[in-house]
Amino acid sequence: MKYEIIRERDAYLVKSLCNELMVYQKSKAKITPERFDSMSFETRLLPSLEKADKNFIMIAKDDDEVVGYVYCNLSAKEVYDNDFATFFDINSVEDQVGCLSQFFIKDGYRGSGIGTRLFNEGMKWLNQLDVKDLFIFVSNGNDNALSFYKHKGFKESHKILDGFITVLRNM
Ligand SMILES: CC(C)(COP(=O)(O)OP(=O)(O)OC[C@H]1O[C@@H](n2cnc3c(N)ncnc32)[C@H](O)[C@@H]1OP(=O)(O)O)[C@@H](O)C(=O)NCCC(=O)NCCS
């Protein structure tokens, strides 16, 4: 397995995995799964890259095939108070917040440490930015991901959108 940080303009390399992630999350969701119908690489990843102050995408490659990626960013806290939702109490955080925003390992490659490696690299990048407030948002029904993040030290903070999303924090 090879691990590579990719440039923002090469984000299309994770396009199909990003779209698979949306389908996966929809398949797990019990609460308003239809929200995922409008979510895709174009409507989620590209706008996030635009809005963030700093971005980090790392891919895992098996030969030439991209089999996993993690996407983390650093953004102004106001980004998380928008028409879609208020993700957390804006007054409870510093001006910029870090987020592990997207994370996906292809079926067949899960459970062999690739996720842990990408997660650790994402956290390393966030930690060197000296950002205090870190968030991960997990959609309902994705219990594997929830326990993965808890296992890695994140704590459940609250739910938003009537339970559609569980908000995890580093504190
Ligand atoms: C969540 C996800 C990214 C984790 O990646 P992964 O490569 O499967 O994770 P790892 O192999 O590092 O394993 C994670 C832990 O689960 C355990 N595990 C064992 N067998 C496993 C299996 N079949 N599947 C998943 N985890 C397994 C591992 O032992 C490890 O525990 P440890 O940290 O104590 O060693 C991956 O399962 C995935 O892409 N899921 C679908 C998409 C998704 O839910 N993304 C998150 C959106 S918020």
The ligand as an SDF file (V2000), in Angstrom:
LIG
                    3D

 48 50  0  0  0  0  0  0  0  0999 V2000
  -14.3460    3.4830    9.1480 C   0  0  0  0  0  0  0  0  0  0  0  0
  -13.1960    3.0850    8.2330 C   0  0  0  0  0  0  0  0  0  0  0  0
  -12.6450    4.3190    7.5430 C   0  0  0  0  0  0  0  0  0  0  0  0
  -12.0920    2.4310    9.0800 C   0  0  0  0  0  0  0  0  0  0  0  0
  -11.0300    2.0280    8.2380 O   0  0  0  0  0  0  0  0  0  0  0  0
  -10.3790    0.5670    8.3400 P   0  0  0  0  0  0  0  0  0  0  0  0
   -9.2530    0.5030    7.3890 O   0  0  0  0  0  0  0  0  0  0  0  0
  -11.4690   -0.4460    8.2020 O   0  0  0  0  0  0  0  0  0  0  0  0
   -9.8440    0.6140    9.8470 O   0  0  0  0  0  0  0  0  0  0  0  0
   -8.6960   -0.2750   10.5020 P   0  0  0  0  0  0  0  0  0  0  0  0
   -8.3490   -1.4510    9.6530 O   0  0  0  0  0  0  0  0  0  0  0  0
   -7.6060    0.6520   10.8740 O   0  0  0  0  0  0  0  0  0  0  0  0
   -9.4330   -0.8850   11.7710 O   0  0  0  0  0  0  0  0  0  0  0  0
  -10.0780   -0.1360   12.7170 C   0  0  0  0  0  0  0  0  0  0  0  0
  -10.2990   -0.9470   13.9500 C   0  0  0  0  0  0  0  0  0  0  0  0
  -11.3310   -1.9190   13.7100 O   0  0  0  0  0  0  0  0  0  0  0  0
  -10.8580   -3.2510   13.9050 C   0  0  0  0  0  0  0  0  0  0  0  0
  -11.3820   -4.2030   12.8830 N   0  0  0  0  0  0  0  0  0  0  0  0
  -11.1150   -5.4930   12.8330 C   0  0  0  0  0  0  0  0  0  0  0  0
  -11.7370   -6.1050   11.8420 N   0  0  0  0  0  0  0  0  0  0  0  0
  -12.4150   -5.1690   11.2050 C   0  0  0  0  0  0  0  0  0  0  0  0
  -13.2620   -5.1970   10.0690 C   0  0  0  0  0  0  0  0  0  0  0  0
  -13.5510   -6.3000    9.3790 N   0  0  0  0  0  0  0  0  0  0  0  0
  -13.7710   -4.0260    9.6600 N   0  0  0  0  0  0  0  0  0  0  0  0
  -13.4980   -2.8900   10.3160 C   0  0  0  0  0  0  0  0  0  0  0  0
  -12.7260   -2.8340   11.4100 N   0  0  0  0  0  0  0  0  0  0  0  0
  -12.1860   -3.9770   11.8610 C   0  0  0  0  0  0  0  0  0  0  0  0
   -9.3810   -3.1200   13.7850 C   0  0  0  0  0  0  0  0  0  0  0  0
   -8.7660   -4.1380   14.5670 O   0  0  0  0  0  0  0  0  0  0  0  0
   -9.0830   -1.7400   14.3450 C   0  0  0  0  0  0  0  0  0  0  0  0
   -9.0100   -1.7430   15.7320 O   0  0  0  0  0  0  0  0  0  0  0  0
   -7.6520   -1.2420   16.4560 P   0  0  0  0  0  0  0  0  0  0  0  0
   -7.6060    0.2410   16.2040 O   0  0  0  0  0  0  0  0  0  0  0  0
   -7.8710   -1.6180   17.8770 O   0  0  0  0  0  0  0  0  0  0  0  0
   -6.5560   -1.9810   15.7950 O   0  0  0  0  0  0  0  0  0  0  0  0
  -13.6230    2.0590    7.1460 C   0  0  0  0  0  0  0  0  0  0  0  0
  -14.1660    0.9280    7.7660 O   0  0  0  0  0  0  0  0  0  0  0  0
  -14.5950    2.6030    6.1180 C   0  0  0  0  0  0  0  0  0  0  0  0
  -14.1960    3.1530    5.1010 O   0  0  0  0  0  0  0  0  0  0  0  0
  -15.9130    2.4660    6.3450 N   0  0  0  0  0  0  0  0  0  0  0  0
  -16.9130    2.8770    5.4030 C   0  0  0  0  0  0  0  0  0  0  0  0
  -16.9870    4.3840    5.2380 C   0  0  0  0  0  0  0  0  0  0  0  0
  -17.1980    5.1240    6.5040 C   0  0  0  0  0  0  0  0  0  0  0  0
  -17.9620    4.7430    7.3790 O   0  0  0  0  0  0  0  0  0  0  0  0
  -16.4950    6.2530    6.6180 N   0  0  0  0  0  0  0  0  0  0  0  0
  -16.5870    7.1450    7.7660 C   0  0  0  0  0  0  0  0  0  0  0  0
  -17.5840    8.2060    7.5100 C   0  0  0  0  0  0  0  0  0  0  0  0
  -17.7750    9.2720    8.9190 S   0  0  0  0  0  0  0  0  0  0  0  0
  1  2  1  0
  2  3  1  0
  2  4  1  0
  2 36  1  0
  4  5  1  0
  5  6  1  0
  6  7  2  0
  6  8  1  0
  6  9  1  0
  9 10  1  0
 10 11  2  0
 10 12  1  0
 10 13  1  0
 13 14  1  0
 14 15  1  0
 15 16  1  0
 15 30  1  0
 16 17  1  0
 17 18  1  0
 17 28  1  0
 18 19  1  0
 18 27  1  0
 19 20  2  0
 20 21  1  0
 21 22  1  0
 21 27  2  0
 22 23  1  0
 22 24  2  0
 24 25  1  0
 25 26  2  0
 26 27  1  0
 28 29  1  0
 28 30  1  0
 30 31  1  0
 31 32  1  0
 32 33  2  0
 32 34  1  0
 32 35  1  0
 36 37  1  0
 36 38  1  0
 38 39  2  0
 38 40  1  0
 40 41  1  0
 41 42  1  0
 42 43  1  0
 43 44  2  0
 43 45  1  0
 45 46  1  0
 46 47  1  0
 47 48  1  0
M  END
$$$$
